[in-house]
Amino acid sequence: MDKKLRILITSGIFPPDIGGPARVIEQMTRELHQKGFEVKILAFGEKSEQNYPFLVEKISCLKAGGAHSLLAKFRFALALYRLAREVDLIYTYDLYTAGFLSWLLGKKMLGKKLVVRFAGDSAWESAFNQRLTQDDIITFQKKHYGFKIWRMKKMRGWILKGADKVVAVSYFIKNLAIKIGAPAEKIKVIYNSVDFIEIKNLDERTRELRHQWGLTGGKVLVTGGRLVTWKGIDGLIEVVSELKERSESSSLKLLIIGDGPDRKRLEKIVEDKKLASEVVFTDRVPLDKIVYYYNLADIFILNSKYEGLSHMLLEALNLGRPVIASNCGGNPEVIQDGKNGLLVEYNNVEQLKLAIKRMLMEPYWQSIEHKKICQASLEKFNWQNVIDQTIKVFEELTKNLSFPRKRESRY
């Protein structure tokens, strides 16, 4: 293809917003720009002071908690229609407001090619957080949970079915997309990657954080993410409590990285169990510092009910940390049980305790051999592959387009 594509990337988040997806979008856009693509970003959130060599347009949400106000949605729609007219393809990282408008205005009204990145099901997350369901994510697809959840499921279905291509972050997510109704032939699995993240002064920064958070003595369990009910952090607090009561590990500490709507409930559990000295909440951590927090882990634990494909697991393995993960979602595609980590049932306190004891007692988990196996297991989670495969998807969709002569950018 002689002419490089003009691409609009739409999302609900973009740096300085915190989280793996925000960081991936930023790096993806940088690489596409460096390869000569004309890329523009449209996302919700507050404007960044960062200067980018490509257009970044952000729409303030204007409501507490980051919810999208009607005014914000209207402004996003106007901006999307204006920007979409000047591109060849839209790549959306969102299955709700940003994704829906990308489908409705970009695909249906303007006839632009649409690629959807599918990493998780916010409809299930919302229903679970509101305690409307305790069902697993597959069972959830078949049941009714009220109008709000029905509307979210419908919107998500329209976008996945209407897209020209769906990029799934794991085979678990591909199968979920098929359950929702996306044609299998339209779905391409492209794994996440974290090997583009630059790590400097790792040992020095880790020592500083150990002193800052009072973690200089004993073993440290680390978990993280948005603090919501299905992340199973209450189960980890229970594990620490039981180990303390039995004096099996009196110096064990749990470091919880992140913030979210479940934090007050979790803090109350810690207070009731008198674990203020054993459980530490960090609040949100900036993207450029998060890797140093993961490196504090003698054991990194992800006890979630579901994951598409966790950036946290990839980052912990990249550091050679021993990892315990729930046998849910995309986790088994990352963790090879008994080799680069251990898999347990979601929120199974007994299995979690046994796995922790095993990792603390067996020399293998702190050995050079284990670190080498961690690195080898990350070979398929390769950033260059992410870039190459994504570009291939774009170029295959647009190979028959006729391009007008390039106009001078107004930006």
Backbone torsions as a table, in degrees:
resi	resn	phi	psi	omega
1	MET	NA	119.9	-175.0
2	ASP	-72.6	-41.3	-177.5
3	LYS	-97.0	132.1	177.2
4	LYS	-73.6	146.9	-174.7
5	LEU	-71.0	153.4	170.2
6	ARG	-101.7	118.0	-170.5
7	ILE	-122.6	135.5	171.1
8	LEU	-110.7	122.4	176.5
9	ILE	-102.8	124.3	179.5
10	THR	-115.0	146.3	-175.3
11	SER	-160.5	159.7	172.5
12	GLY	-81.9	-16.8	-178.5
13	ILE	-141.7	155.9	174.6
14	PHE	-164.5	145.8	-179.9
15	PRO	-48.8	140.6	18.8
16	PRO	-84.3	9.7	174.2
17	ASP	-56.1	144.9	-175.5
18	ILE	-92.8	144.3	174.5
19	GLY	135.7	155.7	-179.8
20	GLY	-57.6	-46.6	-179.6
21	PRO	-58.5	-40.0	179.2
22	ALA	-61.3	-42.0	-179.2
23	ARG	-67.2	-39.2	179.4
24	VAL	-64.6	-43.7	179.4
25	ILE	-60.1	-44.6	179.9
26	GLU	-60.2	-48.1	-177.9
27	GLN	-67.8	-39.9	177.3
28	MET	-58.1	-45.1	-178.5
29	THR	-65.5	-41.6	177.4
30	ARG	-58.2	-45.6	-176.6
31	GLU	-68.7	-41.7	177.4
32	LEU	-61.6	-41.6	177.7
33	HIS	-61.9	-43.8	-179.9
34	GLN	-63.3	-28.0	179.7
35	LYS	-86.9	6.2	173.6
36	GLY	96.8	1.1	177.1
37	PHE	-74.3	146.7	174.6
38	GLU	-92.9	105.0	-171.7
39	VAL	-117.1	138.4	175.3
40	LYS	-129.7	146.3	-179.6
41	ILE	-113.5	134.1	170.0
42	LEU	-129.1	120.8	-175.8
43	ALA	-146.8	159.9	170.9
44	PHE	-80.6	157.0	175.6
45	GLY	124.7	175.7	-179.4
46	GLU	-81.8	148.9	-178.5
47	LYS	-65.2	145.8	179.1
48	SER	-98.2	151.8	174.2
49	GLU	-81.4	-7.2	179.7
50	GLN	-66.9	135.8	174.7
51	ASN	-95.1	127.4	179.8
52	TYR	-114.3	152.9	177.3
53	PRO	-81.4	7.9	177.8
54	PHE	-134.6	163.7	-178.5
55	LEU	-71.1	128.7	170.9
56	VAL	-124.7	115.8	178.4
57	GLU	-116.0	122.4	-177.9
58	LYS	-118.6	140.8	-179.5
59	ILE	-110.2	119.0	-179.6
60	SER	-64.6	137.4	-178.1
61	CYS	-74.0	-32.4	174.1
62	LEU	68.6	8.8	178.1
63	LYS	-130.5	149.9	179.9
64	ALA	-60.7	142.1	177.8
65	GLY	82.0	2.8	177.1
66	GLY	84.9	6.2	178.5
67	ALA	-66.9	148.2	-177.5
68	HIS	-83.9	117.5	176.5
69	SER	-73.4	162.9	177.7
70	LEU	-61.1	-38.4	178.4
71	LEU	-63.9	-41.9	179.0
72	ALA	-62.8	-41.7	178.8
73	LYS	-63.6	-40.9	179.3
74	PHE	-64.1	-44.7	178.7
75	ARG	-64.9	-37.1	177.4
76	PHE	-63.7	-42.7	-179.8
77	ALA	-62.1	-44.0	179.0
78	LEU	-62.2	-45.0	-179.7
79	ALA	-64.9	-40.4	-179.2
80	LEU	-64.6	-44.5	179.9
81	TYR	-61.4	-41.8	-180.0
82	ARG	-64.6	-45.9	-176.9
83	LEU	-75.0	-35.7	-176.0
84	ALA	-66.3	-28.6	179.6
85	ARG	-61.6	-23.9	-173.2
86	GLU	-104.9	13.8	-179.8
87	VAL	-122.9	169.2	178.7
88	ASP	-98.8	-24.6	-172.3
89	LEU	-152.5	145.1	175.7
90	ILE	-114.5	131.0	176.8
91	TYR	-117.3	111.3	-177.5
92	THR	-107.2	137.0	177.3
93	TYR	-100.7	21.2	-170.7
94	ASP	-139.9	144.5	179.2
95	LEU	-113.4	14.8	179.8
96	TYR	-128.2	-115.8	-171.1
97	THR	-58.0	-55.6	-178.4
98	ALA	-63.1	-41.6	-179.7
99	GLY	-69.9	-42.2	179.7
100	PHE	-61.7	-44.2	179.4
101	LEU	-69.0	-32.5	175.8
102	SER	-63.6	-40.6	178.0
103	TRP	-70.5	-48.3	-174.6
104	LEU	-69.0	-50.9	-176.3
105	LEU	-84.4	-44.3	-176.6
106	GLY	-76.1	-49.7	-176.8
107	LYS	-81.4	-56.1	-173.3
108	LYS	-72.7	-44.4	-175.2
109	MET	-85.4	-42.9	-174.3
110	LEU	-100.9	-7.9	176.3
111	GLY	70.7	25.3	-179.7
112	LYS	-81.3	150.3	173.9
113	LYS	-66.2	140.2	-176.6
114	LEU	-127.3	124.0	173.0
115	VAL	-113.2	132.1	-178.3
116	VAL	-115.1	126.7	171.9
117	ARG	-91.4	121.7	-176.7
118	PHE	-111.3	112.2	-175.9
119	ALA	-120.6	-14.9	-177.3
120	GLY	-176.3	166.3	-174.6
121	ASP	-111.2	97.1	-179.5
122	SER	-67.6	-23.8	177.4
123	ALA	-63.8	-46.2	177.0
124	TRP	-64.6	-43.8	-179.4
125	GLU	-58.3	-45.2	-179.5
126	SER	-63.2	-45.0	-179.8
127	ALA	-63.8	-40.5	-178.8
128	PHE	-68.9	-43.0	-179.6
129	ASN	-65.2	-31.0	177.4
130	GLN	-86.2	5.5	-179.8
131	ARG	58.8	33.0	175.2
132	LEU	-85.9	-16.3	179.4
133	THR	-151.0	150.6	167.6
134	GLN	-117.7	7.4	-177.5
135	ASP	-70.0	152.8	171.3
136	ASP	-70.2	167.1	-169.7
137	ILE	-67.2	-28.5	179.0
138	ILE	-74.9	-47.0	176.8
139	THR	-59.7	-36.5	-178.8
140	PHE	-56.2	-32.9	-175.3
141	GLN	-65.7	-20.9	-172.6
142	LYS	-98.1	-6.7	-172.0
143	LYS	-114.5	164.9	179.2
144	HIS	-105.7	136.5	-176.1
145	TYR	-132.2	28.7	179.7
146	GLY	101.5	168.8	-171.4
147	PHE	-64.4	-43.9	-176.2
148	LYS	-60.1	-46.5	-179.7
149	ILE	-69.8	-39.0	175.8
150	TRP	-56.9	-43.4	-179.6
151	ARG	-64.4	-41.8	178.4
152	MET	-62.9	-42.1	179.9
153	LYS	-65.3	-40.5	178.6
154	LYS	-63.5	-46.9	-178.5
155	MET	-60.3	-45.9	179.0
156	ARG	-60.8	-41.1	179.2
157	GLY	-64.7	-42.7	178.3
158	TRP	-58.3	-43.2	-176.7
159	ILE	-67.3	-47.1	-178.2
160	LEU	-65.9	-41.1	-179.9
161	LYS	-71.7	-33.0	-175.4
162	GLY	-86.1	-13.0	-178.1
163	ALA	-69.0	152.1	174.0
164	ASP	-75.1	-29.6	178.4
165	LYS	-152.6	142.9	175.1
166	VAL	-115.9	123.4	174.8
167	VAL	-96.9	111.3	179.1
168	ALA	-96.9	140.3	-174.8
169	VAL	-85.2	-5.4	176.9
170	SER	-161.3	167.3	176.9
171	TYR	-71.1	-29.7	173.0
172	PHE	-59.6	-44.9	-179.9
173	ILE	-69.3	-35.4	175.2
174	LYS	-59.1	-47.5	-180.0
175	ASN	-63.5	-35.0	176.6
176	LEU	-65.5	-42.2	178.3
177	ALA	-60.7	-39.3	177.9
178	ILE	-65.2	-41.1	177.0
179	LYS	-59.1	-37.4	-179.3
180	ILE	-72.5	-26.6	176.5
181	GLY	128.8	1.6	178.4
182	ALA	-72.3	135.8	178.2
183	PRO	-64.0	133.5	-175.9
184	ALA	-58.4	-35.6	-176.5
185	GLU	-70.1	-14.9	178.2
186	LYS	-90.7	-3.4	-171.7
187	ILE	-103.1	130.0	177.3
188	LYS	-121.3	125.7	177.0
189	VAL	-86.4	121.4	173.2
190	ILE	-129.8	109.7	-177.4
191	TYR	-64.2	152.4	170.3
192	ASN	-67.0	167.9	175.9
193	SER	-153.2	154.5	176.9
194	VAL	-129.4	7.0	-174.0
195	ASP	-76.0	1.0	173.6
196	PHE	-85.1	-9.5	-175.1
197	ILE	-77.6	126.0	-179.7
198	GLU	-85.4	130.7	-178.8
199	ILE	-119.4	120.2	-179.9
200	LYS	-120.8	144.0	173.7
201	ASN	50.8	47.0	-173.3
202	LEU	-60.2	-51.3	-176.1
203	ASP	-64.2	-41.4	-179.6
204	GLU	-64.0	-47.0	-179.0
205	ARG	-65.5	-36.0	179.0
206	THR	-64.7	-42.9	178.0
207	ARG	-61.1	-41.5	179.2
208	GLU	-60.5	-42.6	-179.1
209	LEU	-69.7	-35.0	176.9
210	ARG	-58.6	-43.0	178.5
211	HIS	-70.5	-41.4	-177.9
212	GLN	-58.9	-41.0	-175.2
213	TRP	-102.2	9.7	177.0
214	GLY	66.2	42.1	-176.2
215	LEU	-113.0	26.7	-173.4
216	THR	-77.2	-18.2	179.4
217	GLY	-117.2	141.6	175.9
218	GLY	83.7	-177.0	-178.4
219	LYS	-95.7	148.6	-174.8
220	VAL	-119.8	123.4	169.4
221	LEU	-94.0	135.3	-179.8
222	VAL	-123.9	135.1	170.7
223	THR	-138.0	169.2	-177.6
224	GLY	-169.0	-178.1	-179.0
225	GLY	117.8	-175.4	176.1
226	ARG	-70.8	130.7	-174.9
227	LEU	-80.3	92.5	177.8
228	VAL	-129.5	164.0	-169.1
229	THR	-61.7	-37.0	-173.4
230	TRP	-78.4	-1.3	175.9
231	LYS	-77.9	-10.5	173.2
232	GLY	69.7	25.1	-178.9
233	ILE	-71.6	-29.0	175.8
234	ASP	-61.9	-34.8	176.6
235	GLY	-64.6	-37.7	178.6
236	LEU	-68.8	-37.8	176.1
237	ILE	-62.4	-40.1	177.5
238	GLU	-63.4	-39.2	177.6
239	VAL	-59.5	-48.2	-179.6
240	VAL	-61.9	-40.6	179.8
241	SER	-61.5	-46.0	-177.8
242	GLU	-69.0	-38.3	177.7
243	LEU	-65.4	-35.5	178.1
244	LYS	-68.0	-45.5	-178.4
245	GLU	-59.6	-36.1	-177.7
246	ARG	-90.3	4.3	179.9
247	SER	55.2	30.7	-179.1
248	GLU	-83.7	-20.6	177.8
249	SER	-160.3	76.6	-172.9
250	SER	-67.9	-19.4	-177.0
251	SER	-102.4	11.4	-178.7
252	LEU	-76.1	134.8	177.1
253	LYS	-125.4	150.0	177.7
254	LEU	-116.1	119.5	177.7
255	LEU	-103.2	121.0	-177.3
256	ILE	-108.8	112.9	-176.5
257	ILE	-96.6	123.1	175.0
258	GLY	126.8	-173.3	-179.0
259	ASP	-151.4	169.7	179.1
260	GLY	161.0	179.9	-172.8
261	PRO	-66.3	-18.2	-178.6
262	ASP	-91.2	2.5	-172.4
263	ARG	-63.1	-45.5	-177.1
264	LYS	-61.3	-40.7	178.1
265	ARG	-63.1	-42.3	-180.0
266	LEU	-65.6	-40.8	178.6
267	GLU	-64.1	-35.3	177.7
268	LYS	-66.3	-39.1	177.3
269	ILE	-62.3	-43.9	178.8
270	VAL	-61.1	-42.9	179.2
271	GLU	-63.9	-46.0	-178.1
272	ASP	-63.7	-33.5	-177.8
273	LYS	-91.6	3.4	178.0
274	LYS	55.7	52.2	-177.2
275	LEU	-115.6	23.3	-177.1
276	ALA	-58.3	-29.7	-179.6
277	SER	-84.4	-16.8	-175.6
278	GLU	-102.3	-23.4	-175.4
279	VAL	-118.6	127.0	-176.8
280	VAL	-121.6	128.4	174.0
281	PHE	-100.7	130.1	-177.4
282	THR	-94.6	-17.0	-167.6
283	ASP	72.5	-171.2	-178.7
284	ARG	-70.5	144.6	-179.8
285	VAL	-119.0	131.2	178.9
286	PRO	-57.3	149.2	-176.7
287	LEU	-55.7	-38.0	-175.3
288	ASP	-76.2	-4.2	-179.7
289	LYS	-115.4	-12.1	-169.9
290	ILE	-61.7	-36.2	-176.9
291	VAL	-62.6	-32.2	179.5
292	TYR	-69.8	-31.0	175.9
293	TYR	-70.3	-40.2	177.2
294	TYR	-62.3	-33.0	-177.7
295	ASN	-71.9	-10.9	175.1
296	LEU	-70.4	-15.9	-169.6
297	ALA	-74.4	123.3	161.6
298	ASP	-75.2	-31.0	171.1
299	ILE	-142.7	129.1	173.6
300	PHE	-98.8	132.0	-176.1
301	ILE	-125.3	131.0	172.8
302	LEU	-122.7	99.5	-174.0
303	ASN	-104.6	52.7	-174.3
304	SER	-98.2	154.5	-179.3
305	LYS	-75.3	-24.3	177.8
306	TYR	-160.7	145.0	173.9
307	GLU	-143.2	143.5	171.7
308	GLY	-72.8	-68.2	167.7
309	LEU	-156.3	114.0	-167.7
310	SER	-79.3	123.6	171.5
311	HIS	-63.8	-34.4	-177.9
312	MET	-62.3	-42.0	178.2
313	LEU	-62.2	-43.7	-179.6
314	LEU	-62.8	-40.9	-179.0
315	GLU	-69.3	-38.7	178.1
316	ALA	-64.9	-42.1	178.4
317	LEU	-67.2	-37.4	178.5
318	ASN	-60.8	-28.4	176.9
319	LEU	-87.5	-4.9	-179.0
320	GLY	77.8	19.3	-179.1
321	ARG	-76.7	142.5	170.3
322	PRO	-64.2	134.9	-173.2
323	VAL	-126.8	134.3	168.9
324	ILE	-115.4	130.1	-178.7
325	ALA	-137.1	150.9	174.0
326	SER	-69.3	146.2	-177.6
327	ASN	-83.6	60.7	-173.2
328	CYS	-132.4	153.2	172.3
329	GLY	55.4	-132.3	-179.4
330	GLY	-84.7	-1.7	-176.4
331	ASN	-57.0	-43.1	179.5
332	PRO	-65.8	-14.9	174.9
333	GLU	-79.7	-13.0	179.1
334	VAL	-105.7	-45.3	-174.1
335	ILE	-95.6	121.9	174.0
336	GLN	-95.1	105.1	-170.8
337	ASP	-56.4	124.5	179.3
338	GLY	87.4	-6.9	-178.6
339	LYS	-112.0	-73.6	178.1
340	ASN	-96.7	1.2	179.5
341	GLY	177.5	-171.9	178.2
342	LEU	-127.5	140.6	177.1
343	LEU	-107.1	137.9	178.8
344	VAL	-134.2	163.9	173.3
345	GLU	-66.7	146.7	178.4
346	TYR	-57.0	126.3	173.9
347	ASN	59.0	23.3	176.3
348	ASN	-86.3	100.8	-172.2
349	VAL	-60.8	-41.0	-179.3
350	GLU	-64.9	-44.1	178.5
351	GLN	-65.4	-37.4	177.8
352	LEU	-63.3	-44.5	179.8
353	LYS	-62.0	-44.1	-179.8
354	LEU	-64.2	-40.3	-180.0
355	ALA	-65.7	-42.1	178.1
356	ILE	-62.0	-48.0	179.4
357	LYS	-59.1	-41.4	-179.7
358	ARG	-62.0	-44.4	-178.4
359	MET	-69.0	-30.8	179.1
360	LEU	-77.6	-25.5	-175.0
361	MET	-95.6	-33.3	-173.9
362	GLU	-86.2	122.5	-178.6
363	PRO	-59.4	-26.4	-176.8
364	TYR	-52.9	-39.8	-171.0
365	TRP	-70.8	-13.4	175.4
366	GLN	-111.7	12.5	-172.8
367	SER	-90.4	163.5	174.0
368	ILE	-63.0	-37.0	179.4
369	GLU	-58.3	-44.5	179.2
370	HIS	-62.5	-42.9	179.9
371	LYS	-62.5	-38.4	178.1
372	LYS	-65.4	-39.4	178.7
373	ILE	-66.5	-37.3	175.7
374	CYS	-58.9	-47.8	-179.6
375	GLN	-63.5	-42.9	179.7
376	ALA	-63.4	-35.2	-178.5
377	SER	-71.2	-14.3	-179.2
378	LEU	-92.9	1.8	-175.6
379	GLU	-60.2	-35.3	-179.5
380	LYS	-79.6	-11.4	177.2
381	PHE	-100.3	69.4	-168.7
382	ASN	-110.9	126.6	-175.1
383	TRP	-63.6	-38.9	179.4
384	GLN	-61.9	-35.4	176.2
385	ASN	-66.0	-39.6	176.9
386	VAL	-57.0	-47.9	-179.1
387	ILE	-64.2	-51.3	-175.9
388	ASP	-61.2	-44.1	-178.0
389	GLN	-69.5	-36.2	178.2
390	THR	-66.1	-45.4	178.1
391	ILE	-61.4	-39.2	178.3
392	LYS	-60.8	-42.2	176.3
393	VAL	-59.3	-47.4	-179.7
394	PHE	-59.7	-47.7	-173.9
395	GLU	-71.0	-33.5	177.0
396	GLU	-67.5	-35.9	179.8
397	LEU	-71.3	-28.4	-172.2
398	THR	-111.9	12.0	-174.3
399	LYS	-65.6	-22.7	-179.2
400	ASN	-101.0	5.1	177.9
401	LEU	-74.9	145.9	171.6
402	SER	-99.8	126.8	-173.7
403	PHE	-100.3	134.2	172.7
404	PRO	-71.1	161.8	176.7
405	ARG	-60.0	138.9	-175.2
406	LYS	-60.9	129.3	175.8
407	ARG	-95.4	157.3	175.5
408	GLU	-66.1	132.9	178.5
409	SER	-69.0	141.1	176.8
410	ARG	-80.9	-3.6	-176.8
411	TYR	-108.0	NA	NA
